Amino acid sequence: MKRRRVAAVLPAVSALLLAAGLTGCAGGAPAGTAGASTDGASGPQTLTVFAAASLKSSFTELAKNFEAQHPGTSVTLSFAGSSDLATQIGQGAPADVFASADTKNMDKVTGAGLADGSPRVFATNTLAIAVPAGNPANVTGFQDLARDGIRLVMCAKQVPCGAAAATVAGKAGVTLRPVSEENAVTDVLGKVISGEADAGLVYVTDVKSAGGKVDSISIPEADTAVNSYPITALAGARDKEAAKAFVDLVTGPEGQQVLAKAGFGAGSR
């Protein structure tokens, strides 16, 4: 990313300009003003996007596309569990856009008056069981997750994937006893890939992104806990137009194509 800087004006040159009566330039940006551009237009140096961990692959691709379409703007992505991100935003963390994996954590942000406008649902996702390649523990369905000796890893209940897992477990009448609860779905997937877990409850998109590193087992009850993903520009965005432009990219045809490729369902937009 190229940054333009206005050089400090030498006293001698200033004096010369003043002597020539060129005082009309006084209405421009002050010498040394960061972020000012030589053509008189201004734009953000960096756009910071807070996004749910399950969006990592899709948003990384979309951020590159956005940068190509907006020369001079760099997109910084911060991925974590939606609950952690909502808390950070509420505590004043500098962010321009927030994309959550559920409406509950988005409601925390909008309820605090930190959103710029109404959030737009841009994708949906459902759970699947991820097991290490070859399925060494022979997990065949959701009921098997309660078997003795099965090392199950899932998201903590405050995280969207954990809340969805609790809903599915209730519908299936299964009591889950995980050996570990994580704050991000990517951490659950990581433990399955490494062999630290016999099974993990993740999103279908996570299984797809892992390629052949894990096998997937579908969950019929997963349709009872579909997660809707809302996105919004934030009220504290440093450049509101750029923040809204990123939201438009995600919710528009290009963003929807990238998300569909990753396995997400369509949102209401």
C-alpha positions in Angstrom: 0.0 0.0 0.0 1.4 3.3 -1.0 0.9 6.1 1.5 1.0 9.7 0.4 2.5 12.3 2.7 2.5 16.0 2.4 6.0 17.3 3.0 6.5 20.1 5.4 6.9 23.4 3.5 10.3 25.1 3.9 10.1 28.5 5.5 11.8 30.1 2.6 9.3 28.7 0.1 6.4 29.8 2.3 7.8 33.3 2.4 8.2 33.3 -1.4 4.6 32.1 -2.0 3.2 34.7 0.4 5.2 37.4 -1.3 3.8 36.3 -4.6 0.3 36.7 -3.2 -0.6 33.0 -3.5 -2.5 33.0 -0.2 -5.4 31.1 -1.9 -3.7 27.8 -1.0 -4.3 28.4 2.7 -7.7 26.6 2.4 -6.0 23.3 1.6 -4.8 20.6 4.0 -2.2 21.9 6.5 1.4 20.9 5.8 2.3 17.6 7.3 -1.3 16.4 7.6 -1.3 12.6 7.6 -3.6 10.9 5.1 -4.0 13.9 2.9 -3.5 13.2 -0.9 -2.1 15.4 -3.6 -5.2 15.3 -5.7 -7.4 16.7 -3.0 -9.3 13.4 -2.4 -9.1 11.7 0.9 -9.4 8.0 1.7 -8.7 5.5 4.5 -5.3 4.1 5.0 -6.7 1.0 6.6 -10.1 -0.6 6.9 -10.4 -2.9 9.9 -12.9 -5.7 9.7 -13.8 -7.9 12.7 -15.3 -11.2 11.5 -16.3 -14.5 12.9 -13.6 -17.2 12.7 -15.7 -19.3 10.3 -15.4 -16.5 7.7 -11.6 -16.5 7.5 -11.2 -18.1 4.1 -14.1 -16.2 2.4 -13.2 -12.8 3.9 -9.5 -13.2 3.1 -10.4 -13.5 -0.5 -13.0 -10.7 -0.4 -10.5 -8.4 1.3 -8.0 -8.9 -1.5 -10.7 -8.1 -4.0 -11.7 -5.0 -2.1 -8.1 -3.7 -2.0 -7.8 -4.2 -5.8 -11.0 -2.3 -6.3 -10.0 0.5 -3.9 -6.3 1.4 -4.5 -4.6 3.0 -1.5 -6.8 1.2 1.0 -5.6 -1.8 3.0 -8.0 -4.2 4.7 -6.9 -5.5 8.1 -8.9 -8.6 9.2 -9.4 -9.8 12.8 -10.9 -13.2 13.2 -12.2 -14.7 16.5 -15.3 -16.0 18.1 -18.3 -13.6 17.6 -18.8 -13.2 21.3 -15.2 -12.1 21.8 -15.4 -9.7 18.9 -18.6 -8.1 20.2 -17.0 -7.7 23.6 -14.0 -6.0 22.1 -16.1 -3.6 20.1 -18.1 -2.8 23.2 -14.9 -2.0 25.0 -13.8 0.5 22.3 -11.6 -1.6 20.0 -11.0 0.3 16.8 -13.0 -1.5 14.0 -14.9 -0.3 11.0 -17.0 -3.4 10.1 -18.4 -6.3 12.1 -19.5 -9.6 10.7 -21.0 -12.0 13.3 -21.9 -15.7 13.0 -25.1 -15.1 14.8 -27.7 -12.4 15.5 -27.3 -12.6 19.3 -23.8 -11.1 19.4 -24.7 -8.6 16.7 -27.6 -7.5 18.9 -25.1 -6.7 21.6 -23.4 -4.2 19.3 -26.5 -2.7 17.9 -28.1 -2.5 21.3 -25.1 -0.4 22.5 -25.6 2.0 19.6 -22.3 1.0 18.0 -23.7 0.0 14.5 -24.1 2.4 11.6 -27.6 1.4 10.3 -29.3 -1.9 10.4 -27.2 -5.1 10.0 -27.8 -7.2 6.9 -27.9 -11.0 7.0 -25.5 -12.1 4.2 -25.1 -15.9 4.9 -26.3 -18.9 6.8 -24.4 -22.0 8.1 -25.2 -25.3 9.8 -23.2 -27.8 11.9 -21.5 -30.9 10.9 -19.3 -33.5 12.8 -15.7 -33.4 11.8 -13.5 -36.4 12.5 -9.8 -37.1 11.7 -9.2 -38.5 8.2 -10.1 -42.1 8.2 -12.5 -41.7 11.2 -10.4 -43.8 13.6 -13.0 -43.7 16.4 -15.7 -44.9 14.0 -18.2 -42.1 14.7 -21.3 -42.6 12.6 -23.7 -40.1 13.9 -24.6 -37.5 16.6 -25.5 -40.2 19.2 -21.9 -41.5 19.0 -20.6 -38.2 20.4 -21.9 -39.3 23.8 -20.1 -42.7 23.8 -17.7 -43.4 26.5 -14.1 -42.7 25.5 -15.0 -40.4 22.7 -12.9 -37.2 22.9 -15.3 -34.6 21.7 -14.3 -30.9 21.2 -16.9 -28.2 20.6 -17.3 -24.4 21.0 -18.2 -22.8 24.3 -21.9 -22.0 24.7 -21.4 -18.3 24.4 -19.9 -18.8 20.9 -22.4 -19.2 18.1 -21.2 -22.7 17.1 -21.5 -23.7 20.8 -25.0 -22.3 21.1 -26.0 -24.2 17.9 -24.5 -27.4 19.3 -26.5 -27.1 22.5 -29.7 -26.6 20.5 -29.0 -29.7 18.3 -28.1 -31.8 21.3 -31.4 -30.9 22.9 -33.3 -31.8 19.8 -31.5 -35.1 19.5 -31.8 -35.9 23.2 -28.1 -36.3 23.6 -26.0 -35.2 26.6 -22.6 -34.0 25.3 -19.5 -34.2 27.5 -16.8 -32.4 25.7 -13.2 -32.8 26.8 -12.6 -29.2 25.7 -14.7 -26.1 24.8 -13.1 -23.5 22.5 -13.8 -19.9 21.9 -13.5 -20.2 18.1 -14.7 -22.9 15.7 -11.3 -22.8 14.0 -9.8 -24.0 17.2 -12.2 -26.9 17.3 -11.2 -27.8 13.8 -7.6 -27.5 14.6 -7.8 -30.1 17.4 -9.6 -32.6 15.1 -7.0 -32.1 12.4 -4.1 -32.6 14.9 -5.7 -35.8 16.3 -6.3 -34.3 19.8 -10.0 -35.0 19.3 -12.0 -38.0 18.0 -14.7 -35.6 16.8 -15.5 -31.9 16.8 -18.7 -30.0 16.1 -17.9 -27.4 13.5 -19.7 -25.7 10.6 -20.1 -27.4 7.2 -17.9 -24.6 5.8 -15.1 -25.5 8.1 -15.1 -29.1 7.0 -15.0 -28.0 3.4 -12.1 -25.6 4.0 -10.1 -28.4 5.7 -10.1 -30.4 2.5 -9.0 -34.0 3.0 -7.6 -33.3 6.5 -10.9 -34.3 8.1 -13.9 -36.4 7.2 -17.5 -35.1 7.6 -20.6 -36.7 9.2 -23.9 -34.9 8.6 -26.3 -34.1 11.4 -30.0 -34.4 10.4 -31.0 -32.3 13.4 -28.6 -29.5 12.3 -31.5 -27.8 10.4 -33.0 -26.9 13.8 -30.1 -24.6 14.5 -29.3 -22.6 11.4 -27.0 -19.7 12.1 -27.6 -16.4 10.3 -24.6 -14.2 9.7 -25.3 -10.4 9.9 -22.8 -7.7 8.9 -22.8 -3.9 9.6 -20.6 -0.9 9.3 -19.8 0.5 12.7 -20.7 3.9 14.0 -17.0 4.6 14.9 -15.7 3.7 11.4 -12.9 6.0 10.4 -14.2 6.1 6.8 -17.9 5.4 6.7 -18.1 5.2 2.9 -15.3 2.6 2.7 -17.0 0.6 5.5 -20.3 0.6 3.8 -18.6 -0.3 0.5 -17.1 -3.4 2.1 -20.6 -4.4 3.4 -21.9 -3.9 -0.1 -19.2 -6.1 -1.5 -20.1 -8.9 1.0 -23.8 -8.7 0.5 -23.6 -8.2 -3.3 -23.3 -10.7 -6.1 -19.5 -11.0 -5.9 -19.5 -11.6 -2.2 -22.3 -14.1 -2.4 -20.5 -16.0 -5.1 -17.4 -16.3 -2.8 -19.4 -17.3 0.2 -21.4 -19.9 -1.8 -18.1 -21.4 -3.0 -17.1 -21.9 0.6 -20.4 -23.7 1.4 -22.4 -20.9 3.0 -26.1 -20.6 2.4 -27.5 -17.4 1.0 -28.6 -14.6 3.4 -31.5 -12.3 3.2 -29.2 -9.3 2.5 
